[in-house]
Amino acid sequence: MARVRLFANLREMAGASHTEVEGKTVGDVAAALAARYGPDFDRRLQAARIWKNGEEAVSSDTVAESDELAVIPPVSGGATAGRGSFESISLVVMAVLLLVANALDTAVLAAVWVGAVALWVVDLTQVASEGDFKIDFPPILAAVLVSVSTSITFGAPGLGIGAVLSVFLVMGWAVIQPRARDLTAMAASVLCASIASLATGSILLARASTEGGRKIAGLLIVVAVGALMGRIAERSRARLIDPYLIASIVTVLAALAVAFLSSFDLLGWFFIGLVLAAAMIAGRGIGSAFRMGRIQLSVRPDGSLTGLDSPMAAAAVFMPIMWLVY
């Protein structure tokens, strides 16, 4: 029996995110899926790409019981391409809104940022609930709001206090909701709550620091440019260079450009760029794990706001890195 993961419209048609079918080769598995789910499923399956253990497969590839296949609609067409465009547009719109809010006032920035984090958490929890991770929204939202309070009240120590309290909030929710007591779900919720809490507190503390407005603007520009270039490279058919390498290089170059134009320390922002690039790759991996049940960077996960997975991780580490640099 081969374990098969289904994505996008194929998952919707099958009514499940994963299944098991018999087959000695990838072609046998595809035929078994078509026979099980019908002709409409088969037509969409013909246009899909099949990956075995993270590598693109062909029909003649053999399949063992330990192998896992992922069946994904083509990135270059249909609803998947439209979703990819929406992700890029949403990333640009979010960056512009935050830049405007940052230019206006700290309170406005806080409101817009908390709203962005809340939308990201809603999207993440909804997609995760359809797969292996059952992440609950209420304790994570509570962690975000607590982080706002602790950051404003306690300053720098409030970042750590908020992160610790986010863990207790998830644990407390598990006491109220027995279904949240599953160890895997609890660990996923704790990680998600910690990232959301640290991202919120980090942005607020950075904004309150010396030249905070310019630093936040620099962060938004660096992360947005790096993430967008990664998306463009990921959707390109000419995969001559790994898209994550491209995103990392562009992120570091954008950090140097921001430092030069803003008269910041070039060496310090070079280091910031490196850390942000690493955090963005980690954020994509974490988002992939939540949305798909495993870390698989070669496959675009489901969700309307997957473009925010990387920026949230980058925001979470921004203020700690700023403390090291400044």
C-alpha positions in Angstrom: 0.0 0.0 0.0 1.3 3.4 -1.0 0.6 6.5 1.1 -0.6 9.3 -1.1 -1.2 13.0 -0.2 -3.6 15.0 -2.3 -3.6 18.7 -2.7 -5.9 21.6 -3.8 -8.8 20.5 -6.0 -7.8 16.9 -6.0 -8.1 16.8 -2.2 -11.5 18.5 -2.4 -12.7 15.9 -4.9 -11.4 13.0 -2.9 -12.7 14.4 0.4 -9.5 13.6 2.2 -5.9 15.0 2.3 -4.3 11.6 2.2 -5.2 8.0 1.3 -3.6 4.6 0.7 -3.8 2.6 -2.6 -2.1 -0.4 -4.0 0.5 -0.1 -6.7 3.9 -1.2 -7.6 4.7 1.8 -9.7 3.7 5.5 -9.8 1.6 4.7 -12.8 -0.2 1.9 -11.0 -1.0 4.3 -8.1 -2.3 6.9 -10.5 -4.5 4.3 -12.1 -5.8 3.1 -8.8 -6.6 6.7 -7.7 -8.5 7.3 -11.0 -10.5 4.1 -10.5 -11.4 5.0 -6.9 -12.4 8.6 -7.4 -13.9 8.6 -10.9 -13.5 10.2 -14.3 -13.6 13.9 -13.2 -10.8 13.2 -10.7 -8.9 11.3 -13.5 -9.0 14.3 -15.8 -7.5 16.6 -13.2 -5.0 13.9 -12.2 -3.7 13.8 -15.8 -2.6 17.4 -15.5 -1.1 16.9 -12.0 2.5 16.2 -11.1 3.4 13.4 -8.8 6.3 13.6 -6.3 7.8 10.6 -4.5 9.5 11.4 -1.2 10.0 15.0 -2.2 11.4 14.3 -5.7 9.4 14.6 -8.9 8.5 11.1 -10.2 7.6 9.4 -13.5 5.1 6.7 -14.1 7.7 3.9 -14.2 9.2 4.7 -10.8 8.7 1.8 -8.4 6.8 2.4 -5.2 7.6 0.7 -1.8 5.5 0.7 1.3 7.7 3.2 3.0 7.4 5.7 0.1 5.0 8.7 0.2 3.6 10.2 -3.0 2.3 13.8 -3.3 -0.1 14.6 -6.1 -0.2 18.3 -6.9 -1.9 20.3 -9.7 0.5 22.1 -12.0 2.0 25.3 -10.6 2.0 26.9 -14.1 -1.8 26.8 -14.7 -5.3 26.8 -13.4 -6.3 27.6 -9.9 -2.8 27.0 -8.5 -1.3 29.7 -10.6 -4.1 32.1 -9.7 -3.5 31.3 -6.0 0.2 32.0 -6.5 -0.6 35.4 -8.0 -2.9 36.2 -5.1 -0.2 35.3 -2.6 2.2 37.8 -4.2 -0.5 40.5 -4.4 -1.5 40.0 -0.8 2.2 40.2 0.3 2.6 43.5 -1.6 -0.7 44.9 -0.2 0.3 43.9 3.3 3.7 45.5 3.0 2.3 48.8 1.7 -0.4 48.9 4.4 2.3 48.4 7.1 4.6 51.0 5.6 1.8 53.5 5.6 0.8 52.6 9.2 4.4 52.8 10.3 4.7 56.3 8.8 1.5 57.4 10.7 1.8 56.3 14.3 2.9 53.5 16.6 -0.7 52.8 17.6 -1.8 52.5 13.9 1.1 50.2 13.2 0.2 48.0 16.2 -3.4 47.7 15.0 -2.5 46.9 11.4 0.2 44.4 12.5 -2.1 42.6 15.0 -4.7 42.4 12.2 -2.2 40.9 9.8 -1.0 38.4 12.4 -4.6 37.4 13.2 -5.4 36.9 9.5 -2.3 34.7 9.1 -3.2 32.6 12.1 -6.7 32.1 10.8 -5.5 31.0 7.4 -2.9 28.7 9.0 -5.3 27.1 11.4 -8.0 26.5 8.8 -5.6 24.7 6.4 -3.9 22.8 9.2 -7.3 21.6 10.5 -7.8 19.8 7.2 -4.6 17.8 7.6 -2.6 16.3 10.4 -2.3 19.3 12.7 -5.3 20.6 14.7 -4.3 24.1 15.7 -6.7 26.1 17.7 -7.1 29.8 16.9 -8.3 31.3 20.3 -5.2 30.6 22.4 -2.9 31.9 19.6 -4.9 35.1 19.3 -4.8 35.5 23.0 -1.0 35.1 22.9 -0.8 37.9 20.3 -2.9 40.3 22.5 -0.9 39.4 25.6 2.3 40.1 23.7 1.0 43.6 22.8 0.4 44.2 26.5 3.7 42.8 27.8 5.8 44.6 25.2 4.2 47.9 26.0 4.3 47.4 29.8 7.7 45.8 30.3 9.7 46.8 27.3 12.5 44.4 26.3 11.7 41.8 29.0 8.1 41.8 27.7 9.2 39.9 24.6 10.3 36.9 26.6 7.3 37.2 29.0 4.9 37.2 26.1 6.5 34.1 24.6 6.4 32.2 27.9 2.8 33.2 28.5 1.8 32.0 25.0 2.9 28.5 26.0 0.7 28.6 29.1 -2.2 29.9 27.1 -2.0 26.9 24.8 -1.7 24.6 27.8 -4.7 26.3 29.5 -6.8 25.9 26.3 -6.0 22.2 26.3 -7.5 22.0 29.8 -10.7 23.6 28.6 -10.8 21.7 25.2 -10.1 18.0 25.5 -9.6 17.7 21.8 -6.6 20.0 22.0 -4.7 17.6 24.4 -3.2 15.7 21.5 0.6 16.1 21.9 1.2 16.8 18.2 -1.6 19.4 18.1 -0.3 21.0 21.3 3.2 21.2 20.1 2.1 22.8 16.8 -0.1 25.3 18.6 2.8 26.2 21.0 5.1 26.8 18.1 2.5 28.9 16.2 1.6 30.9 19.3 5.3 31.6 20.0 6.0 32.8 16.5 2.9 35.0 16.5 3.8 36.4 20.0 7.4 37.1 19.2 6.6 38.6 15.8 4.1 41.0 17.5 6.3 42.0 20.4 9.4 42.3 18.1 7.6 44.8 15.8 6.3 46.9 18.7 9.6 47.0 20.5 11.5 47.8 17.3 9.1 50.7 16.6 9.7 52.1 20.0 13.5 52.0 19.7 15.8 54.7 18.5 15.0 55.4 14.8 12.4 52.7 15.1 10.3 54.0 12.3 13.1 53.8 9.8 14.2 50.4 11.1 10.7 49.0 10.7 10.4 50.4 7.2 13.8 48.8 6.3 12.6 45.4 7.7 9.3 45.6 5.6 11.2 46.5 2.4 13.9 43.8 2.9 11.4 41.0 3.7 8.9 42.0 1.0 11.5 42.2 -1.7 13.2 38.9 -0.6 9.9 37.0 -0.4 8.6 38.3 -3.7 11.8 37.4 -5.5 11.5 33.9 -4.0 7.9 33.6 -5.2 8.8 34.7 -8.7 11.7 32.2 -8.9 9.5 29.5 -7.5 6.9 30.0 -10.2 9.4 30.2 -13.0 9.7 27.2 -15.3 13.5 27.9 -15.7 14.6 26.5 -12.4 18.3 27.1 -13.0 18.9 28.3 -9.4 17.2 27.2 -6.3 14.4 29.8 -5.4 15.4 29.8 -1.8 18.9 30.6 -2.7 17.7 33.5 -4.9 15.4 34.7 -2.1 18.3 34.6 0.4 20.7 36.5 -1.8 18.1 39.2 -2.7 17.2 39.5 1.0 20.9 40.2 2.0 21.3 42.6 -1.0 18.1 44.4 0.0 19.4 44.7 3.6 22.6 46.3 2.3 20.7 48.7 0.1 18.5 49.8 2.9 21.5 50.3 5.2 23.3 52.3 2.5 20.3 54.5 1.7 19.4 55.0 5.4 22.9 55.5 6.6 22.7 52.4 8.9 25.7 50.3 9.7 26.5 48.3 6.6 28.2 45.4 8.5 25.3 45.3 11.0 22.6 45.1 8.4 24.6 42.6 6.4 24.3 40.3 9.5 20.7 41.3 9.9 20.1 40.3 6.2 21.7 36.9 6.7 19.6 36.2 9.8 16.4 37.4 8.1 17.1 35.2 5.1 17.6 32.1 7.3 14.5 33.0 9.3 12.4 33.3 6.1 13.5 29.8 4.9 12.7 28.4 8.4 9.3 30.2 8.3 8.5 28.6 4.9 9.4 25.2 6.3 7.3 25.7 9.4 4.4 26.8 7.3 4.8 23.8 5.1 4.8 21.5 8.1 1.6 23.0 9.5 -0.2 23.2 6.2 0.9 19.9 4.7 1.9 17.8 7.6 5.5 17.6 6.6 8.4 20.0 5.6 8.5 19.9 1.8 9.8 23.1 0.3 9.5 21.9 -3.3 5.7 21.9 -3.0 3.5 25.0 -2.6 1.3 24.4 0.4 -2.4 25.3 0.6 -3.7 28.5 2.0 -4.5 32.0 0.9 -1.8 33.7 3.0 1.1 31.3 2.6 3.2 34.3 1.5 3.2 35.5 5.1 4.8 32.3 6.6 8.3 33.6 5.9 7.7 37.2 6.9 6.2 36.2 10.3 9.3 34.2 11.1 11.5 37.1 10.0 9.6 39.5 12.2 9.9 37.2 15.2 13.7 37.4 15.1 14.1 41.0 14.0 14.2 42.7 17.5 16.6 40.1 19.0 18.9 40.6 16.1 18.6 44.4 16.4 19.7 44.1 20.1 22.8 42.2 19.0 23.7 44.6 16.3 22.9 47.8 18.2 
